[in-house]
Amino acid sequence: MSEEHNVRSKMTSVELVLGVLAVLSVILLLIPTDLIKFHKTLIASDYDAHLYKDNGLSEIRWLDQEKQLWECVLNDQHITPFCSMQLDIIDEHGKGINLSDYDSMTIWLNYTGEAEHLRVYLRNRNPQYFVLGDITSTKYNVVEVPVSQLKDGLVIDMNNINVADWWLSSHKIPLQLSRPEFEDVVYLEIQTGSQSREGVHQIQLEKVEWQGAWLTQAALYKIIILVWIMFIFAILIYRIVALNIQLKNNQRYQKELISINDFLNLKNKKFEDLAKTDPLTGLHNRLGIRDALYEGLNNWKNQRQPFSFVLIDIDHFKRLNDTYGHDMGDKVLQLTALQLGKNIRRTDFLARWGGEEFILVCPNTTLDEAEVVAEFLRDKIEHMDIDSDHAITASFGVSSMSEPDLKKLFKSADDALYQAKEQGRNRVVTSI
Ligand SMILES: Nc1nc2c(ncn2[C@@H]2O[C@H](COP(=O)(O)OP(=O)(O)OP(=O)(O)O)[C@@H](O)[C@H]2O)c(=O)[nH]1
């Protein structure tokens, strides 16, 4: 019973974890992606900026250096005309910004002119190609962006940034180093686009923001699926272990039952359907006390709980039968059963063992305690009211379990009962 309760309470906790997991999964799936994002903002005016241009006739100048507003008058004479503003984003320790964990970049920029595109460079430093004193040896990670959307903030996926071909070839960069890198970005550069032609271009960079996610959506799905798989796996293992334990317990119970049936003289199949009640007295019959025997035996084995038997036998019952007839004998059996049943403890189990003999199974009871119980019952029988002048008494044999053997326990109670009869009946004898 307690085991069943155990399994049931464990199953309830499994269901609880299942519920919590389901709720968590739903929350994680519905969580706004902004909550799992982190940001880095760069205000352009907080950093030093430098202007430079091609070697041709293009002109470049600050219109308002404080606001970082600059102007480029592009001249086509040069083969690759350009104007550039280079923002120095190295910190006081000489380190650039690590943007490798960010997924996207948003740029706010004001532009006046005819160009349709501008170039944005994120120039990265890496000792594998960076040469001290040569700032062009920083890797030119570049993206060309449409100017029309820059004013309201243009979002650029970091995956769309590539390394400029001209830089790869002019610095003879090996293939394995040709991928974009953002671990140590030291310059942010805004440059006129490749298609920009002659004319005036006014540019003012306001700010740049990078966004990254603690977890990508794909990683989140993977984690949820993984947790569910692990949980299902854990349940499976738990079920297998629990079933194994249950199986072992059942096997033990079956084994125990066979030995108890043997003790009770019950032939398994034949008696399985028998009612557990003795029809004459209304008490348990032998089958009726089988569960009590199983529990008492196991409690003795597992917890060393004392376990006692009291055997009760009506004295000179044959004489009573012979003198007053069998019906009177039956009546005395019923009255004795009633008297015993009324006076036993609620924790004990009384059964008619057979004929005029009864057994009282006393779980969690020492020999001394069982002796007290027996003496109390003996007295109750001696003073029982019966409709005859024939005095009814009974003899009692008491024993307590000293080894896990029901037959031996019964035998010592029976021996004690025999002693009680020998010593003159109407008495309690305990086994030694
Ligand atoms: N009326 C009646 N008698 C029964 C029943 N079962 C057994 N008996 C009788 O109980 C008697 C038992 O007699 P014994 O075993 O000699 O024992 P006893 O006469 O009580 O003697 P002691 O036990 O030594 O005091 C027998 O005569 C059985 O026939 C029953 O269900 N009803």
The ligand as an SDF file (V2000), in Angstrom:
LIG
                    3D

 32 34  0  0  0  0  0  0  0  0999 V2000
  -20.0860  -28.1970   18.0140 N   0  0  0  0  0  0  0  0  0  0  0  0
  -18.9860  -28.2300   17.3210 C   0  0  0  0  0  0  0  0  0  0  0  0
  -17.9950  -29.0280   17.6880 N   0  0  0  0  0  0  0  0  0  0  0  0
  -16.8420  -29.0410   16.9770 C   0  0  0  0  0  0  0  0  0  0  0  0
  -16.6810  -28.2550   15.8620 C   0  0  0  0  0  0  0  0  0  0  0  0
  -15.4130  -28.4830   15.3950 N   0  0  0  0  0  0  0  0  0  0  0  0
  -14.8430  -29.3910   16.1720 C   0  0  0  0  0  0  0  0  0  0  0  0
  -15.6850  -29.7450   17.1760 N   0  0  0  0  0  0  0  0  0  0  0  0
  -15.4530  -30.6860   18.2360 C   0  0  0  0  0  0  0  0  0  0  0  0
  -14.5390  -30.1880   19.1700 O   0  0  0  0  0  0  0  0  0  0  0  0
  -13.9830  -31.2660   19.8980 C   0  0  0  0  0  0  0  0  0  0  0  0
  -12.5560  -31.0530   20.1910 C   0  0  0  0  0  0  0  0  0  0  0  0
  -12.1490  -32.0220   21.1450 O   0  0  0  0  0  0  0  0  0  0  0  0
  -10.6790  -32.2140   21.6370 P   0  0  0  0  0  0  0  0  0  0  0  0
   -9.7460  -31.9080   20.4940 O   0  0  0  0  0  0  0  0  0  0  0  0
  -10.5850  -33.5990   22.1900 O   0  0  0  0  0  0  0  0  0  0  0  0
  -10.4060  -31.1880   22.7080 O   0  0  0  0  0  0  0  0  0  0  0  0
  -11.1850  -30.8240   24.0440 P   0  0  0  0  0  0  0  0  0  0  0  0
  -12.2950  -31.7590   24.3120 O   0  0  0  0  0  0  0  0  0  0  0  0
  -11.5650  -29.3550   23.9680 O   0  0  0  0  0  0  0  0  0  0  0  0
  -10.0610  -31.0100   25.0980 O   0  0  0  0  0  0  0  0  0  0  0  0
   -8.9260  -30.0410   25.4750 P   0  0  0  0  0  0  0  0  0  0  0  0
   -8.6660  -29.2290   24.2850 O   0  0  0  0  0  0  0  0  0  0  0  0
   -7.7680  -30.9040   25.8090 O   0  0  0  0  0  0  0  0  0  0  0  0
   -9.3950  -29.2090   26.6170 O   0  0  0  0  0  0  0  0  0  0  0  0
  -14.2830  -32.5260   19.0570 C   0  0  0  0  0  0  0  0  0  0  0  0
  -15.2640  -33.3190   19.6930 O   0  0  0  0  0  0  0  0  0  0  0  0
  -14.8350  -31.9730   17.7640 C   0  0  0  0  0  0  0  0  0  0  0  0
  -15.8350  -32.8340   17.1940 O   0  0  0  0  0  0  0  0  0  0  0  0
  -17.7440  -27.4070   15.4680 C   0  0  0  0  0  0  0  0  0  0  0  0
  -17.6740  -26.6680   14.5050 O   0  0  0  0  0  0  0  0  0  0  0  0
  -18.8820  -27.4520   16.2280 N   0  0  0  0  0  0  0  0  0  0  0  0
  1  2  1  0
  2  3  2  0
  2 32  1  0
  3  4  1  0
  4  5  2  0
  4  8  1  0
  5  6  1  0
  5 30  1  0
  6  7  2  0
  7  8  1  0
  8  9  1  0
  9 10  1  0
  9 28  1  0
 10 11  1  0
 11 12  1  0
 11 26  1  0
 12 13  1  0
 13 14  1  0
 14 15  2  0
 14 16  1  0
 14 17  1  0
 17 18  1  0
 18 19  2  0
 18 20  1  0
 18 21  1  0
 21 22  1  0
 22 23  2  0
 22 24  1  0
 22 25  1  0
 26 27  1  0
 26 28  1  0
 28 29  1  0
 30 31  2  0
 30 32  1  0
M  END
$$$$
